[in-house]
Amino acid sequence: MVVWGYNKMVVNYKQKPTHMYNLGQGPFEKENGALYPKNASQRDELMALLNRWRFRTGDRVPYPVAKTDVEDQ
């Protein structure tokens, strides 16, 4: 998950964005904009931010996950 300003994006264990919200416009996270084409540049920017953080911190992904622990999205 990454939060930058009013924007929040959640990724699954495969590092695919599954949820994306503008918390300034919808603080209750009711409208998931992760798959809307109009949000592609914002989604790319948040993924780049998350990847830079992973590089700086040495975060290794994907983590080994048991198939029964997650839903395949």
C-alpha positions in Angstrom: 0.0 0.0 0.0 1.1 3.5 -0.7 -0.4 6.8 0.3 0.7 10.1 -1.3 -1.2 13.2 -0.6 -4.9 12.3 -1.0 -4.1 9.3 -3.1 -4.1 5.7 -1.8 -3.2 2.6 -3.8 -3.3 -1.0 -2.6 -1.4 -3.8 -4.4 -1.8 -7.6 -4.1 0.9 -10.1 -3.6 1.7 -10.1 -7.3 2.3 -6.3 -7.1 -0.8 -5.5 -9.2 -2.9 -2.5 -8.1 -6.2 -3.8 -6.7 -7.6 -0.6 -5.1 -7.0 3.0 -5.7 -8.8 5.9 -4.0 -8.7 9.7 -3.9 -9.2 10.3 -0.2 -9.9 14.0 -0.7 -12.9 13.3 -2.9 -14.1 10.0 -1.3 -12.8 9.6 2.3 -14.9 6.5 2.8 -13.2 4.6 0.0 -16.4 3.7 -1.8 -15.2 4.2 -5.4 -12.3 2.0 -6.5 -10.5 3.7 -9.4 -7.7 1.1 -9.8 -8.9 -0.2 -13.2 -10.2 3.1 -14.7 -8.1 4.1 -17.8 -8.3 7.7 -16.7 -6.3 6.9 -13.6 -3.4 5.2 -15.5 -0.9 8.0 -15.1 -1.7 8.4 -11.4 -1.5 4.6 -10.9 1.9 4.5 -12.7 3.2 7.4 -10.5 2.1 5.6 -7.3 3.7 2.3 -8.5 7.0 4.2 -9.2 6.9 5.7 -5.7 6.3 2.3 -4.2 9.1 0.7 -6.2 11.5 3.5 -5.2 10.7 2.9 -1.5 11.2 -0.9 -2.0 14.6 -0.2 -3.6 15.7 2.2 -0.8 14.6 -0.2 2.0 15.7 -3.5 0.3 12.2 -4.8 0.4 12.0 -8.0 -1.5 8.8 -8.9 -3.5 7.0 -11.0 -4.2 6.9 -12.7 -0.8 6.3 -16.4 -0.7 2.6 -16.8 -0.1 0.6 -20.0 0.4 -2.2 -20.3 -2.1 -4.8 -20.7 0.7 -3.7 -17.4 2.2 -4.7 -15.1 -0.6 -7.3 -14.6 -3.3 -6.0 -14.6 -6.9 -6.9 -11.2 -8.3 
